[in-house]
Amino acid sequence: MTQAEKKELLKLQTKKGRSETGLFLAEGVMLLEESLRFHYKPERVLFAGPLLNKRAEKLLLGFRRLKIPVEPVSTGEIEQLSEAETSQGLLGVFRRRENSPERVFREARRILFLDNLSDPGNAGTLIRSALAFGFGAVAVTNYSVEPYSPKVVRSSAGTIFGLPIVIAEVEKILAAGKRFHFDLWVAESGGVRLERVLEGLRRSDRILLAIGSEAAGLSRKVADAATVKVGIKHNREVDSLNAAVAGSIIMRGIYDKS
Protein backbone atom coordinates (compact mmCIF):
# COMPACT_ATOMS: atom_id res chain seq x y z
CA MET A 1 0.00 0.00 0.00
CA THR A 2 1.37 3.41 -0.94
CA GLN A 3 1.45 6.25 1.58
CA ALA A 4 -1.13 8.11 -0.52
CA GLU A 5 -3.52 5.12 -0.42
CA LYS A 6 -3.02 4.73 3.30
CA LYS A 7 -3.71 8.43 3.86
CA GLU A 8 -6.97 8.22 1.90
CA LEU A 9 -8.13 5.21 3.90
CA LEU A 10 -7.18 6.80 7.21
CA LYS A 11 -9.48 9.70 6.28
CA LEU A 12 -12.40 7.30 6.53
CA GLN A 13 -11.85 7.09 10.27
CA THR A 14 -13.14 10.68 10.45
CA LYS A 15 -16.62 12.07 9.85
CA LYS A 16 -15.20 14.72 7.51
CA GLY A 17 -13.38 12.13 5.42
CA ARG A 18 -16.46 9.93 5.11
CA SER A 19 -18.58 12.93 4.17
CA GLU A 20 -16.14 14.12 1.49
CA THR A 21 -15.66 10.72 -0.12
CA GLY A 22 -19.04 9.07 0.46
CA LEU A 23 -17.14 6.00 1.68
CA PHE A 24 -17.04 4.17 5.01
CA LEU A 25 -15.27 1.19 6.55
CA ALA A 26 -16.53 -2.06 8.03
CA GLU A 27 -14.14 -4.56 9.54
CA GLY A 28 -14.28 -8.14 10.67
CA VAL A 29 -15.72 -11.37 9.33
CA MET A 30 -19.24 -11.03 10.71
CA LEU A 31 -19.82 -7.51 9.38
CA LEU A 32 -18.59 -8.41 5.91
CA GLU A 33 -20.70 -11.57 5.90
CA GLU A 34 -23.72 -9.43 6.71
CA SER A 35 -22.91 -7.01 3.90
CA LEU A 36 -23.11 -9.88 1.42
CA ARG A 37 -26.28 -11.26 3.00
CA PHE A 38 -27.95 -7.90 2.41
CA HIS A 39 -26.41 -7.55 -1.09
CA TYR A 40 -24.44 -4.47 -0.04
CA LYS A 41 -21.16 -5.12 -1.84
CA PRO A 42 -17.93 -3.40 -0.82
CA GLU A 43 -15.97 -1.44 -3.38
CA ARG A 44 -12.80 -3.23 -2.27
CA VAL A 45 -11.61 -5.55 0.48
CA LEU A 46 -8.26 -5.39 2.22
CA PHE A 47 -6.82 -8.38 4.05
CA ALA A 48 -3.76 -9.35 6.06
CA GLY A 49 -3.11 -13.04 5.42
CA PRO A 50 -1.46 -13.95 8.77
CA LEU A 51 -4.54 -12.71 10.69
CA LEU A 52 -7.17 -14.62 8.73
CA ASN A 53 -9.02 -17.66 10.03
CA LYS A 54 -10.73 -20.31 7.87
CA ARG A 55 -14.03 -18.43 7.92
CA ALA A 56 -12.34 -15.25 6.67
CA GLU A 57 -10.52 -17.14 3.92
CA LYS A 58 -13.82 -18.61 2.74
CA LEU A 59 -15.35 -15.14 2.72
CA LEU A 60 -12.49 -13.81 0.59
CA LEU A 61 -13.21 -16.52 -1.99
CA GLY A 62 -16.80 -15.30 -2.11
CA PHE A 63 -15.68 -11.73 -2.77
CA ARG A 64 -13.38 -12.90 -5.54
CA ARG A 65 -16.22 -14.82 -7.21
CA LEU A 66 -18.25 -11.59 -7.18
CA LYS A 67 -15.35 -9.78 -8.91
CA ILE A 68 -14.84 -7.48 -5.94
CA PRO A 69 -11.23 -6.25 -5.73
CA VAL A 70 -9.41 -8.10 -2.94
CA GLU A 71 -6.06 -6.60 -1.95
CA PRO A 72 -3.37 -7.98 0.39
CA VAL A 73 -1.79 -5.58 2.89
CA SER A 74 0.59 -6.05 5.79
CA THR A 75 -0.51 -6.84 9.32
CA GLY A 76 0.79 -3.47 10.46
CA GLU A 77 -1.15 -1.61 7.78
CA ILE A 78 -4.48 -3.25 8.53
CA GLU A 79 -3.99 -2.70 12.26
CA GLN A 80 -3.42 0.99 11.54
CA LEU A 81 -6.77 1.14 9.75
CA SER A 82 -8.59 -0.98 12.32
CA GLU A 83 -10.45 0.41 15.33
CA ALA A 84 -10.90 -3.02 16.92
CA GLU A 85 -8.70 -4.07 19.81
CA THR A 86 -7.77 -7.22 17.93
CA SER A 87 -7.99 -7.06 14.15
CA GLN A 88 -9.39 -10.05 12.27
CA GLY A 89 -7.36 -9.00 9.25
CA LEU A 90 -10.32 -8.12 7.05
CA LEU A 91 -11.56 -4.65 6.10
CA GLY A 92 -14.20 -3.59 3.58
CA VAL A 93 -14.49 -0.18 1.93
CA PHE A 94 -18.13 0.65 1.17
CA ARG A 95 -19.90 3.45 -0.66
CA ARG A 96 -22.72 5.12 1.22
CA ARG A 97 -26.09 4.79 -0.50
CA GLU A 98 -27.76 8.16 -0.79
CA ASN A 99 -31.48 8.25 -0.04
CA SER A 100 -33.81 11.23 -0.17
CA PRO A 101 -36.47 11.74 2.52
CA GLU A 102 -39.17 11.65 -0.16
CA ARG A 103 -38.12 8.26 -1.49
CA VAL A 104 -37.71 6.67 1.95
CA PHE A 105 -40.99 8.01 3.32
CA ARG A 106 -42.90 7.04 0.20
CA GLU A 107 -41.77 3.42 0.36
CA ALA A 108 -41.67 2.64 4.11
CA ARG A 109 -44.51 2.25 6.58
CA ARG A 110 -42.47 2.25 9.80
CA ILE A 111 -39.42 4.49 10.16
CA LEU A 112 -36.98 4.87 13.06
CA PHE A 113 -36.03 8.53 13.55
CA LEU A 114 -32.77 9.27 15.40
CA ASP A 115 -32.96 12.88 16.56
CA ASN A 116 -30.33 14.55 18.71
CA LEU A 117 -28.88 11.11 19.52
CA SER A 118 -25.15 11.21 20.17
CA ASP A 119 -24.23 7.78 21.53
CA PRO A 120 -22.99 5.39 18.78
CA GLY A 121 -23.76 2.28 20.83
CA ASN A 122 -27.39 3.32 21.26
CA ALA A 123 -27.65 4.23 17.58
CA GLY A 124 -26.29 0.88 16.43
CA THR A 125 -28.53 -1.05 18.82
CA LEU A 126 -31.60 0.88 17.67
CA ILE A 127 -30.81 0.21 14.01
CA ARG A 128 -30.47 -3.47 14.84
CA SER A 129 -33.83 -3.46 16.64
CA ALA A 130 -35.45 -1.56 13.77
CA LEU A 131 -34.57 -4.31 11.33
CA ALA A 132 -35.53 -7.03 13.80
CA PHE A 133 -38.96 -5.50 14.42
CA GLY A 134 -40.03 -4.77 10.88
CA PHE A 135 -39.14 -1.10 10.46
CA GLY A 136 -38.43 -0.27 6.84
CA ALA A 137 -35.93 2.59 7.12
CA VAL A 138 -33.95 4.89 9.42
CA ALA A 139 -33.96 8.69 9.30
CA VAL A 140 -31.14 10.55 11.04
CA THR A 141 -30.83 14.29 11.65
CA ASN A 142 -27.53 15.74 10.53
CA TYR A 143 -26.62 16.75 14.09
CA SER A 144 -27.07 13.23 15.46
CA VAL A 145 -24.35 10.60 15.57
CA GLU A 146 -23.27 9.66 12.07
CA PRO A 147 -24.68 6.21 11.22
CA TYR A 148 -21.63 5.23 9.15
CA SER A 149 -19.09 5.80 11.90
CA PRO A 150 -17.13 2.63 12.76
CA LYS A 151 -18.69 2.36 16.23
CA VAL A 152 -22.25 2.59 14.91
CA VAL A 153 -21.55 0.12 12.10
CA ARG A 154 -20.02 -2.30 14.58
CA SER A 155 -22.74 -1.96 17.22
CA SER A 156 -25.43 -2.45 14.57
CA ALA A 157 -23.97 -5.95 14.05
CA GLY A 158 -24.12 -5.40 10.30
CA THR A 159 -27.83 -4.58 10.18
CA ILE A 160 -26.93 -1.13 8.87
CA PHE A 161 -26.49 -2.87 5.51
CA GLY A 162 -30.09 -4.06 5.59
CA LEU A 163 -32.00 -0.77 5.91
CA PRO A 164 -32.26 2.38 3.78
CA ILE A 165 -30.82 5.30 5.75
CA VAL A 166 -31.51 8.95 5.10
CA ILE A 167 -29.49 11.74 6.69
CA ALA A 168 -31.14 15.15 6.47
CA GLU A 169 -32.06 18.33 8.29
CA VAL A 170 -34.78 17.88 10.88
CA GLU A 171 -37.13 20.17 8.94
CA LYS A 172 -36.87 17.97 5.82
CA ILE A 173 -37.53 14.80 7.79
CA LEU A 174 -40.56 16.30 9.52
CA ALA A 175 -41.86 17.70 6.23
CA ALA A 176 -41.58 14.29 4.55
CA GLY A 177 -43.36 12.67 7.47
CA LYS A 178 -46.20 15.14 7.19
CA ARG A 179 -46.44 14.84 3.43
CA PHE A 180 -46.75 11.06 3.54
CA HIS A 181 -49.11 11.04 6.53
CA PHE A 182 -46.90 9.59 9.24
CA ASP A 183 -47.82 9.77 12.91
CA LEU A 184 -44.83 11.06 14.86
CA TRP A 185 -44.36 8.94 17.99
CA VAL A 186 -42.09 10.05 20.81
CA ALA A 187 -41.29 8.38 24.12
CA GLU A 188 -42.18 10.50 27.15
CA SER A 189 -42.37 9.52 30.82
CA GLY A 190 -45.80 11.12 31.19
CA GLY A 191 -47.11 9.84 27.88
CA VAL A 192 -49.97 7.45 27.24
CA ARG A 193 -49.11 3.88 28.21
CA LEU A 194 -47.69 1.92 25.31
CA GLU A 195 -50.30 -0.82 25.74
CA ARG A 196 -53.14 1.70 25.33
CA VAL A 197 -51.55 3.37 22.32
CA LEU A 198 -51.13 -0.01 20.64
CA GLU A 199 -54.81 -0.85 21.12
CA GLY A 200 -55.77 1.64 18.45
CA LEU A 201 -52.93 0.81 16.06
CA ARG A 202 -53.90 -0.32 12.56
CA ARG A 203 -51.66 -2.14 10.09
CA SER A 204 -52.09 0.72 7.63
CA ASP A 205 -50.88 3.38 10.11
CA ARG A 206 -47.58 4.97 9.16
CA ILE A 207 -45.30 5.56 12.13
CA LEU A 208 -42.21 7.73 12.52
CA LEU A 209 -40.69 6.79 15.87
CA ALA A 210 -38.36 9.50 17.22
CA ILE A 211 -35.66 8.62 19.75
CA GLY A 212 -33.41 11.28 21.26
CA SER A 213 -30.46 11.39 23.61
CA GLU A 214 -30.80 10.31 27.23
CA ALA A 215 -29.22 13.52 28.49
CA ALA A 216 -30.87 16.16 26.29
CA GLY A 217 -33.90 14.33 24.91
CA LEU A 218 -35.41 15.25 21.56
CA SER A 219 -34.88 18.54 19.80
CA ARG A 220 -37.58 21.12 20.44
CA LYS A 221 -38.82 20.98 16.84
CA VAL A 222 -39.42 17.24 17.02
CA ALA A 223 -40.94 17.30 20.50
CA ASP A 224 -43.37 20.04 19.45
CA ALA A 225 -44.40 18.15 16.30
CA ALA A 226 -45.23 14.89 18.12
CA THR A 227 -48.69 13.45 17.44
CA VAL A 228 -48.37 10.50 19.85
CA LYS A 229 -46.54 10.59 23.20
CA VAL A 230 -45.81 7.11 24.50
CA GLY A 231 -45.03 6.14 28.08
CA ILE A 232 -43.42 2.83 29.09
CA LYS A 233 -44.38 1.27 32.40
CA HIS A 234 -41.39 0.36 34.57
CA ASN A 235 -40.27 0.15 38.19
CA ARG A 236 -40.12 3.68 39.63
CA GLU A 237 -36.88 2.87 41.40
CA VAL A 238 -35.37 3.48 37.97
CA ASP A 239 -35.63 7.09 36.85
CA SER A 240 -35.67 6.38 33.12
CA LEU A 241 -34.82 3.76 30.53
CA ASN A 242 -31.82 3.68 28.26
CA ALA A 243 -32.70 5.22 24.88
CA ALA A 244 -31.98 2.03 22.96
CA VAL A 245 -34.00 -0.06 25.42
CA ALA A 246 -37.00 2.29 25.30
CA GLY A 247 -36.95 2.48 21.51
CA SER A 248 -36.62 -1.28 21.19
CA ILE A 249 -39.57 -1.91 23.53
CA ILE A 250 -41.78 0.42 21.50
CA MET A 251 -40.69 -1.12 18.19
CA ARG A 252 -41.35 -4.61 19.55
CA GLY A 253 -44.86 -3.53 20.63
CA ILE A 254 -45.59 -2.12 17.17
CA TYR A 255 -44.23 -5.28 15.54
CA ASP A 256 -46.44 -7.53 17.65
CA LYS A 257 -49.52 -5.52 16.62
CA SER A 258 -48.61 -5.52 12.95
ZIKADA-V332807 format. One record per residue. N is the residue number from 1. RES is the residue in one small letter. PSI is psi in whole degrees, -180 to 180 (999 if undefined). Layout:
# ZIKADA-V332807
n = {N N}
res = {RES RES}
psi = {PSI PSI}
This chain:
# ZIKADA-V332807
n = {1 2 3 4 5 6 7 8 9 10 11 12 13 14 15 16 17 18 19 20 21 22 23 24 25 26 27 28 29 30 31 32 33 34 35 36 37 38 39 40 41 42 43 44 45 46 47 48 49 50 51 52 53 54 55 56 57 58 59 60 61 62 63 64 65 66 67 68 69 70 71 72 73 74 75 76 77 78 79 80 81 82 83 84 85 86 87 88 89 90 91 92 93 94 95 96 97 98 99 100 101 102 103 104 105 106 107 108 109 110 111 112 113 114 115 116 117 118 119 120 121 122 123 124 125 126 127 128 129 130 131 132 133 134 135 136 137 138 139 140 141 142 143 144 145 146 147 148 149 150 151 152 153 154 155 156 157 158 159 160 161 162 163 164 165 166 167 168 169 170 171 172 173 174 175 176 177 178 179 180 181 182 183 184 185 186 187 188 189 190 191 192 193 194 195 196 197 198 199 200 201 202 203 204 205 206 207 208 209 210 211 212 213 214 215 216 217 218 219 220 221 222 223 224 225 226 227 228 229 230 231 232 233 234 235 236 237 238 239 240 241 242 243 244 245 246 247 248 249 250 251 252 253 254 255 256 257 258}
res = {m t q a e k k e l l k l q t k k g r s e t g l f l a e g v m l l e e s l r f h y k p e r v l f a g p l l n k r a e k l l l g f r r l k i p v e p v s t g e i e q l s e a e t s q g l l g v f r r r e n s p e r v f r e a r r i l f l d n l s d p g n a g t l i r s a l a f g f g a v a v t n y s v e p y s p k v v r s s a g t i f g l p i v i a e v e k i l a a g k r f h f d l w v a e s g g v r l e r v l e g l r r s d r i l l a i g s e a a g l s r k v a d a a t v k v g i k h n r e v d s l n a a v a g s i i m r g i y d k s}
psi = {131 162 -36 -42 -42 -41 -42 -39 -37 -28 -30 -5 -7 151 -42 -44 -41 -37 -42 -37 -23 14 158 166 148 132 153 156 -49 -44 -41 -31 -42 -37 -40 -38 -35 12 37 88 139 156 -32 158 131 143 149 107 -47 -18 -7 142 -180 -38 -41 -39 -39 -40 -40 -38 -40 -40 -40 -40 -31 5 28 130 127 120 126 141 171 162 -43 -39 -44 -30 -31 -37 -16 146 -2 151 -40 112 141 3 21 127 128 142 120 151 131 135 122 131 135 151 -40 -45 -46 -45 -26 -37 -25 157 -26 126 130 133 109 111 121 25 124 -16 119 -32 -44 -42 -47 -41 -41 -40 -41 -44 -37 -46 -40 -33 30 16 142 -10 170 130 137 128 151 0 10 176 141 124 -17 12 150 -38 -38 -45 -45 -44 -17 -8 33 -6 -14 -23 -13 0 139 136 132 131 122 169 149 -37 -39 -37 -45 -38 -41 -40 -42 -42 -38 18 48 141 131 109 136 148 132 135 -34 13 175 137 138 -41 -39 -40 -41 -24 -36 7 133 152 -31 -12 136 128 130 106 112 129 129 -171 154 -34 -48 -12 -158 159 156 -40 -40 -44 -41 -25 -4 137 -23 124 120 131 144 124 131 166 128 -5 -16 126 -44 166 152 143 -42 -36 -48 -47 -39 -39 -44 -44 -38 -42 -43 -41 -43 -31 -13 999}
